[in-house]
Amino acid sequence: SMNEEPRFTGLRFQVLAELLQDLRQRRGGGELLVVEIGVFVGQLSKFILQSTDFVRLVGVDPYLGDDGTFPGHFSRDLHPEIAFHQAASIYESFGERAMLLPTTSSEVAGSLANHTVDAVFIDGCHLYSCVKTDFQTWMPKLRNDAEVLVAGHDFSPQWPGVVQAVHEERTGQRDV
């Protein structure tokens, strides 16, 4: 359980759930289509699906693992196939509310119409070029007729590419 895995717990899970609840409330209810880029073993996915019954979640992760973009030491300690199977079992337990797609962010975005996504959580490859591409790929997918949410993880000096891409994206953009 998450209580036995302290490295997966944290305020960020609860903050994201509360942001999604606030977004739904401000929009007057209804279902939210949320895309999580970078699922790994699925702990955040599980928390969001358990704590927000109005979310339909699409998880995206190519499960490469050997390109150095898996978090921390997991590139060495956890084979991508094991991470995928752990996440897949979580997603399957939520039935139609959750869909895990083991492919790239760009491939998934290509199959979704523009202006259909309510929220995106970017936590995939942390290299500058990857984060920049995720922004370019997913911003057009966000609804343009309602308030939306863009969030992510690892906005810190440890990941300068993430910080740079976020700052560039935020310059001159609409509030999201």
Helices and strands as residue ranges (DSSP letters): G 2-4, G 6-8, H 11-26, E 32-37, H 43-51, E 55-60, H 74-77, H 80-93, G 95-97, E 98-101, H 105-110, E 119-122, H 128-138, G 139-141, E 149-152, H 160-170
